[in-house]
Amino acid sequence: MNKERKLIIAGNWKMNKTVAEALHLVRGLKIELAAVKEVDIVVCPPFTALSEVSKAVMDSILRLGAQNMSEHNFGAFTGEIAAGMLKEFSVRYVILGHSERRQLYKETSELVAQKTRAAHAASLKPIVCVGETLQEREAGQMERVLDAQVRHSLDGLTAPQMEDTIIAYEPVWAIGTGKNATTTQAQEAHAFIRGLIATLFDATVARHVRIQYGGSVKPANARELMSQPDVDGALVGGASLDARNFCDIIKNSI
Ligand code: PEP
């Protein structure tokens, strides 16, 4: 598939996999995906597996991501993890503002922006998630919701930082439901987000920024979704827990 931007496909393992299970999965991916050059491939294990997975992916094309981080660099923030701590394990990417964090832990776009700026300050590449709920979509509010989330979650970034930020469009109604957005719905939302980036930054930044689709991506729908001009990769939840499925998503996307 000839794309304007290099695809980036990331697996969000969420709160799954012991260290032993994580190593088993990543060893399978390393072998299967060794020859893939066309896609940036990222695995995002739970914090507890970062150390071992980091060693396991060292000599491979797989890159390491975390699922969250603090907006602070250090201090009395019980239970939090700072960007500098992630860097100790060669983490390069960090998922921020996932809808589960927004909904279950009440993370606001303002907090996501603080984390996004902290990630860049530590030279981590943030994957910033945005997306509307089913209720919002059905009420015709998708664009209003995406506009507010994008605008506020990326507040304060410089143009080079924005180019180095990945946006994940993840309609909440498609996450873990088996119900993916149609290619038309995904393309419409991605084009809207890219247009907004052009307004907030400029056309060059908008042309360079990569926008992933997330929400029930599977081997069977990956090719069609990735064929859309503004879809530059995927953030994969459930299907990334199984080596066969994750590899097939990547191979079907090329
Ligand atoms: C996600 O949680 O980021 C996600 C896209 O999940 P799933 O692929 O399981 O829908």
Boltz pocket constraint, residues with backbone or C-beta under 6 A from the ligand:
constraints:
  - pocket:
      binder: B
      contacts: [[A, 12], [A, 170], [A, 174], [A, 175], [A, 176], [A, 177], [A, 178], [A, 214], [A, 215], [A, 216], [A, 217], [A, 235], [A, 236], [A, 237], [A, 238], [A, 239]]
      max_distance: 6.0
